[in-house]
Amino acid sequence: MSSPDPFTIEVIRHGLTQAAEEMSLTVMRAARSPLLREAGDLSSAITDADGLLIAQGRDIPMHMGVMSFTVQEFLKHVPAEKLAPGDVWFLNLPEIGGNHLPDVKAIQPIFHDGKPIAYAVSLAHWADIGGAVAGSYVPHATDAWQEGVRMPPFRLFHAGGPDREKLDMLLANIRGPAEREGDILAQAASCRGAVERVDAMVARHGADTLQAAIEALHDQSARQMAEALATLPQGTFKGEDFLDDDGHGGPPAAVRVTVTLSNGRACFDFSETDDAVPGPLNTTRFIAAAGAYYAAKALAGPDIQPNGGLYRQLDIITRPGSLLDPPTHLPVVGGNHETAQRIADAIFRAFEGVLPERLTAGGPTTSGLLLFAGRDHRDRWTTLYEVHGGGEGGRAERDGMSVVRVHMANVMNTPVEVIEQDYPLAVERHALRRGSGGKGRHCGGEGLIRTYRCEGDNISLTTMFERRIIPPYGIAGGESGAPFRVTLERAGGSREELTGKTNVTLQRGDRVTLESCGGGGWGDPDSAKTTKETTS
């Protein structure tokens, strides 16, 4: 099969990417939960027949790295010959190309001549997936079953529509069933849209040309990544970063990586990472790979088309039984976005001594999650899953930005108007946390201050955040940023600082004030003074 001309390849590349991005827009327009339609905690991808990524939306790097494996692992459990046109399969098991239970994947095969030629994948964070605590974040969890409904691959839609018996069974075990059903339908609709777009591309270019273009794009990304890695310093580099604790208030837990660059390849060996922890901060080997993919692309080839070819040049090693490759019975919900960020930071820190000019100092590499849940005046569950940005770390050429999300996160905030309309909460204050950025030649950005006032009774509040004990780090002599802090002020006047992983019950008039971390500084602060004095 001859390769198409470069113009056709480029048209197909853009067409596939547009189809993936349209999937995400469909979910945001059709979903019922504010977490999806406002915050955009979702991602979309299209893979080839083997499950290798060929296109993705401009979504969340952590999700995209995981979805590079989802279909490959899915096909090990559900062979292609079992699939039929119109099928949409759902799953959330972390051990099947996943991350944590609330991130549910919908997979629809795309057929031509009776065989799957591609797959559409929609990942959406469900605001509740069952479990011991509303919102499905269980700080005290000791096993995976406390965290919610575990879904192996099962067909929820067929050509005739939803399988009502399975759907009813699922919704009976999840809080807020009407909202969840709306989100499920949105995911299915996004997959159908991708099927229509790929079908149109086949009709225009032909299946053989489409397949040849996909193979050419894989080869191109592999070649570009090899060339980019060869421009980095060659050798072996070690980095580490630490979780504040083990999820249950115990000692810090380390993520350690040894990065070896040689002959256009990169190996990320996480074998020296600490053992799995008792709390919900473990994560999967797929998240370890996602962190490595993200870091490699950010450092070496930010403009390279993300697809299966890019990943050919990267080797990922995890140690079974470790924090990044735990036994399947352990809880993982917070590891998805807390430990994932430690992975990225550990990799970047490995290059501090040789590539400081390409690095950003430590930033808000945490979700900063506050999860409010309760029942409204109509006795329906409401769940506000709100993540909070902080100060970006300084860089060699500039100060860090204030109140952003960095690295593997890309979720928007929920507008105050939506919060106050849909939830028993009022936002009393929303401001910059002045002075929270670390000093340096280029200073870290400022964090955020936000105060919520509770306007209902018996509201569950769950926290899940890092950088409370171990603050964002400085680089090249820069100072650390201010750590994360959440304070609860009861209506009666008592105050307490909440830990990073806890669950409390709020009553009317209680106030919760979040102060997100500032970014670390880049470079010696004294050099900034010298430069300023010389310029003057």
Secondary structure, DSSP 8 states (H G I E B T S, - for coil): -----HHHHHHHHHHHHHHHHHHHHHHHHH-SSHHHHTS--EEEEEEETTS-EEEE-S--HHHHHHHHHHHHHHHHHS-GGG--TT-EEEE--TTTT-S-TTEEEEEEEEEETTEEEEEEEEEEE-S---SSSTTS--TT--SGGGG-----SEEEEETTEE-HHHHHHHHTTSSSHHHHHHHHHHHHHHHHHHHHHHHHHHHHH-HHHHHHHHHHHHHHHHHHHHHHHHTS--EEEEEEEEESSSSSS---EEEEEEEEEETTEEEEE-TTS-B--SSTT---HHHHHHHHHHHHHHHH-TTS--STTGGGGEEEE--TTBTTS--TTS--TGGGTTHHHHHHHHHHHHTTTT-GGG-------S--EEEEEEE-TTS-EEEEEE---B-----SSS---SSB--TT-------HHHHHHHSSEEEEEEEEETT-S--SSB----EEEEEEEE-SSSEEEEEE---SSS----BTT-------EEEEE-TTS-EEE--SEEEEEE-TT-EEEEE------BS-HHHHHHHHHHH-
